[in-house]
Amino acid sequence: MKDIDSIIKVLTKLPKIRELDIEKNPCCKRFSYKYDIIWCVRLEKLDGEIIKESDYELAKTFKKEMA
């Protein structure tokens, strides 16, 4: 997939997904891709890194500032 919106659309249909590794995907060149994903999907790990509650709070803040 080449754009983050397509990935997010698919991920929102996978409520049981807990881990995702997409860092080598072309869409991941965008600085905010991790925030975009964890804003929409609750994961335990993204690209091999454990997602903490503080990461979700940062994603929430980032999204508010970008709106």
N, C-alpha and C positions, 0 to 999 in steps of 0.2 A: 504494500500500500504506500502511496506516495504522499498522502496528506493526513494530518492528524485528525481532522474531522471524520474521515472515513473509519479510522481506527476507533475513535470514540463511539461512533455509531454502532459498530460491531460489539464493542466492549459493554455497552449499556444493555445489550441483549444477553449477556453472559453473567448473571448475578452471582454465580458461584466461583468465578475466577478469583484466584488469590495471588498468583504470581504472573508476571509478564516481563519478557525480555525483548525489547525492541530497539535498543540503543544503536544498532547498526542499520536501522531502517532509514531511508532518505528523509522522512518527515522529522526525524529527530535532530536535524541540524538547527531547528528553531529553538531558541533559548528556553522558551517556556513550555516545551512539550510535556515535561514531567508534571508541572502544575496543571496543565490542561487535562491530563489523564486522571490525576488523583482528585481533581475537582469533581469529576463525573463518576468515578469508579472507586470503590473501597478495596484496596489491595493490601496484601501483607508485604510483598516485595515487588519492586520495579527495577529492572535492569540489575538484578542481583543485590540491591540495597534494601534493607528493611525500612518500611515506611512507618514513621512514628506519628503520633498525634500532632506533634509540632509541625510536621510536614503538611498535614491536612490544614492546619491553621494558616500556614504560609500560603498555601494554594488559595484558600478563601480570601485572604488579604490581597493577594496578587490579582485575583479575578475582580475584586471590588475596585482596585486601582485602575485596572484596564478597561473597566466599563465606562 
